[in-house]
Amino acid sequence: MTIVTPKGTAVWPKLNTPDTKFNADGEYTVKLKMSVEESQPLIKQLEEQRDFYKSQAVKKDPKVKQYGEAPLYEEETDDQGDLTGFNIFKFKQKANITLRDGSTRPMTVALFDSNKTPTHQEVTGGSTIKVAFKAIGYAMPSTRMVGVSLRPSAVQIIELAASASASEAVDLFEKEDGFVADSFENVEKEAAFDDSDF
């Protein structure tokens, strides 16, 4: 089942190009920041997915019943360690997955604008987005924990934030009469993802 998040703020998005810092094969990643109140429906859905997975896993291995529950999200804190009133959800998808026959298949995260039009626009930190993802259950014998991995399949860009470098550079200029740019242009992109989920 594909789940679509409420609107939130993108934190350290790596959705256009895979991040290879910690995985040479590359990973698409993004953290989604939402207020505690706004994130409650999503937390409920994730808890239901985790509990259902655990109930099925126990049937195969009764020892899983004794496993603890891995955190579903992170409570954001400030520099003083105080809670900010926001929760952080982490999404990650491998850029390549290995199939049962040993072959590999490249993966992407489809990007759409607010009108559900495919786009190549780079997703910047601070942008308002929705994430469509699958919650994949796991049971780790090494940690004796049950949880769910959040694997993004598509992202809808509701509001695109300017990049840090662009926002800093614009302060070097003053407003002048002349050329006025349109809003960010949409670039068509082939995507197999069903945008009807948004």
Backbone torsions as a table, in degrees:
resi	resn	phi	psi	omega
1	MET	NA	131.3	176.3
2	THR	-88.4	131.7	178.2
3	ILE	-109.3	139.7	175.7
4	VAL	-114.2	127.3	-178.4
5	THR	-74.1	161.0	165.2
6	PRO	-67.4	173.9	176.9
7	LYS	-66.4	141.6	177.7
8	GLY	-152.2	-178.8	-178.6
9	THR	-101.7	128.2	179.4
10	ALA	-73.5	132.0	178.0
11	VAL	-122.5	125.7	-179.7
12	TRP	47.4	55.1	179.9
13	PRO	-73.7	136.5	171.9
14	LYS	-130.7	74.8	-171.6
15	LEU	-112.8	-21.0	179.5
16	ASN	-87.4	-40.8	179.3
17	THR	-128.2	132.8	-179.0
18	PRO	-59.3	144.4	176.3
19	ASP	-87.7	124.1	-178.2
20	THR	-109.2	12.4	-175.8
21	LYS	-62.7	-42.4	-177.2
22	PHE	-111.7	-6.0	-179.7
23	ASN	-144.5	114.3	-175.7
24	ALA	-61.2	-27.1	179.6
25	ASP	-78.1	-15.1	177.6
26	GLY	92.7	144.7	177.9
27	GLU	-141.8	141.1	170.7
28	TYR	-91.9	127.2	-175.9
29	THR	-138.4	153.6	170.9
30	VAL	-162.4	144.2	171.0
31	LYS	-105.4	140.0	-179.6
32	LEU	-115.1	123.9	-177.3
33	LYS	-104.2	124.4	178.8
34	MET	-137.6	154.5	176.6
35	SER	-64.7	155.2	179.6
36	VAL	-55.6	-43.0	-178.0
37	GLU	-66.0	-46.9	-176.9
38	GLU	-69.0	-22.3	-177.1
39	SER	-88.5	-5.3	-176.6
40	GLN	-60.0	-43.9	178.2
41	PRO	-60.3	-38.0	179.3
42	LEU	-67.2	-42.8	178.5
43	ILE	-59.3	-42.3	179.3
44	LYS	-60.3	-43.9	178.6
45	GLN	-62.7	-41.4	-178.9
46	LEU	-68.3	-38.4	177.3
47	GLU	-62.5	-40.7	178.9
48	GLU	-64.4	-41.8	178.7
49	GLN	-64.8	-42.8	179.7
50	ARG	-64.6	-45.0	-178.2
51	ASP	-66.1	-37.8	178.4
52	PHE	-66.1	-44.1	179.2
53	TYR	-60.5	-43.5	-178.5
54	LYS	-62.7	-40.4	-180.0
55	SER	-62.4	-35.8	178.5
56	GLN	-75.2	-37.8	-179.2
57	ALA	-67.3	-35.0	179.7
58	VAL	-62.9	-33.0	179.0
59	LYS	-63.8	-32.1	179.6
60	LYS	-86.9	-33.3	-178.7
61	ASP	-144.2	99.0	-176.8
62	PRO	-55.5	-23.7	-179.7
63	LYS	-63.9	-23.5	-179.4
64	VAL	-62.7	-23.9	179.6
65	LYS	-58.8	-27.5	-178.8
66	GLN	-88.0	-3.9	-177.2
67	TYR	-72.3	149.6	174.7
68	GLY	-81.9	-176.9	-177.4
69	GLU	-113.3	121.6	179.0
70	ALA	-70.5	147.4	179.1
71	PRO	-59.3	141.3	179.0
72	LEU	-92.2	-18.0	-177.2
73	TYR	-159.6	174.0	179.7
74	GLU	-117.8	134.3	174.9
75	GLU	-83.2	121.0	-176.9
76	GLU	-71.2	139.1	175.7
77	THR	-126.3	155.7	177.9
78	ASP	-88.6	-172.7	-177.0
79	ASP	-63.6	-20.8	179.2
80	GLN	-92.3	0.0	-179.8
81	GLY	85.0	9.2	179.4
82	ASP	-88.4	145.5	178.6
83	LEU	-65.3	139.6	-177.4
84	THR	-95.9	-12.6	-176.0
85	GLY	92.7	12.4	178.4
86	PHE	-125.2	149.5	174.2
87	ASN	-111.1	148.5	-179.7
88	ILE	-117.6	125.5	177.4
89	PHE	-110.2	133.7	-176.0
90	LYS	-105.9	127.1	179.3
91	PHE	-116.6	138.3	-178.3
92	LYS	-150.8	134.1	177.7
93	GLN	-136.1	127.5	177.4
94	LYS	-63.3	143.7	179.3
95	ALA	-73.4	-22.9	176.8
96	ASN	-140.0	135.9	177.2
97	ILE	-119.0	147.7	179.3
98	THR	-95.1	125.5	-179.8
99	LEU	-85.4	169.8	-176.8
100	ARG	-61.7	-28.6	-179.3
101	ASP	-84.0	4.7	177.9
102	GLY	92.3	-10.8	178.4
103	SER	-79.2	164.5	179.5
104	THR	-114.7	153.2	178.6
105	ARG	-130.7	126.1	178.6
106	PRO	-70.8	143.6	179.6
107	MET	-119.0	152.2	174.6
108	THR	-138.3	166.9	171.8
109	VAL	-112.3	113.8	-178.2
110	ALA	-68.4	139.2	-178.4
111	LEU	-116.7	136.0	179.5
112	PHE	-132.5	151.2	174.9
113	ASP	-87.1	-172.8	-176.1
114	SER	-66.0	-21.0	178.4
115	ASN	-94.7	10.1	179.7
116	LYS	69.8	25.0	175.8
117	THR	-91.6	130.5	177.7
118	PRO	-57.3	144.6	-177.6
119	THR	-146.1	155.0	173.3
120	HIS	-103.2	2.5	-175.4
121	GLN	-56.5	134.5	179.5
122	GLU	-68.4	130.7	177.6
123	VAL	-82.2	120.3	-176.7
124	THR	-103.9	153.7	176.2
125	GLY	-60.2	138.3	-177.8
126	GLY	95.0	-9.4	178.0
127	SER	-70.4	150.3	174.5
128	THR	-90.7	123.0	-174.6
129	ILE	-139.1	165.2	165.4
130	LYS	-119.2	147.6	179.7
131	VAL	-120.6	127.2	171.9
132	ALA	-96.9	128.9	-173.2
133	PHE	-151.4	167.2	172.3
134	LYS	-112.1	135.5	177.4
135	ALA	-94.4	108.8	-176.1
136	ILE	-101.3	116.7	-178.5
137	GLY	-72.1	150.6	175.9
138	TYR	-147.6	153.5	173.8
139	ALA	-129.6	119.6	-175.1
140	MET	-105.3	106.1	178.4
141	PRO	-59.8	-32.6	-177.2
142	SER	-65.7	-35.5	179.8
143	THR	-105.8	-8.7	-177.3
144	ARG	55.0	48.3	-179.3
145	MET	-129.4	147.1	173.5
146	VAL	-115.6	137.6	179.6
147	GLY	-158.2	-167.9	176.0
148	VAL	-134.3	137.7	173.0
149	SER	-93.2	138.3	-178.2
150	LEU	-102.4	105.9	-174.9
151	ARG	-106.9	108.5	-176.3
152	PRO	-72.2	139.0	174.6
153	SER	-114.9	-23.4	179.5
154	ALA	-158.9	154.7	178.1
155	VAL	-134.4	134.7	174.2
156	GLN	-105.5	124.8	-179.8
157	ILE	-90.5	110.2	-179.9
158	ILE	-84.3	-48.1	176.1
159	GLU	-137.5	127.2	-178.0
160	LEU	-95.2	123.4	179.5
161	ALA	-85.1	146.4	175.4
162	ALA	-67.7	146.5	177.1
163	SER	-67.4	157.1	-177.9
164	ALA	-59.3	-42.1	-178.2
165	SER	-64.8	-37.9	-179.6
166	ALA	-68.8	-42.0	-178.2
167	SER	-67.6	-31.4	177.7
168	GLU	-74.0	-40.0	-177.1
169	ALA	-67.4	-35.8	-175.7
170	VAL	-63.8	-24.4	179.8
171	ASP	-69.5	-11.7	-179.3
172	LEU	-77.8	-15.6	-173.7
173	PHE	-110.9	163.9	170.9
174	GLU	-112.4	156.0	179.1
175	LYS	-67.1	138.7	178.9
176	GLU	-131.4	158.1	171.8
177	ASP	-74.9	137.9	178.6
178	GLY	150.1	-144.0	-175.3
179	PHE	-59.0	132.9	176.1
180	VAL	-122.3	120.3	-175.7
181	ALA	-76.9	150.3	171.0
182	ASP	-73.7	173.3	174.7
183	SER	-68.5	171.9	-177.5
184	PHE	-50.2	130.0	-179.6
185	GLU	-76.9	144.7	175.9
186	ASN	-87.4	135.1	177.3
187	VAL	-114.3	122.6	-177.6
188	GLU	-66.5	144.9	-177.3
189	LYS	-145.1	135.5	176.1
190	GLU	-71.8	130.9	-179.4
191	ALA	-149.0	130.5	-178.6
192	ALA	-83.1	-10.7	-175.6
193	PHE	-67.6	141.2	179.2
194	ASP	-82.1	108.2	-176.3
195	ASP	-75.3	0.1	179.6
196	SER	-69.4	-12.2	179.3
197	ASP	-72.2	-19.8	-178.8
198	PHE	-87.0	NA	NA
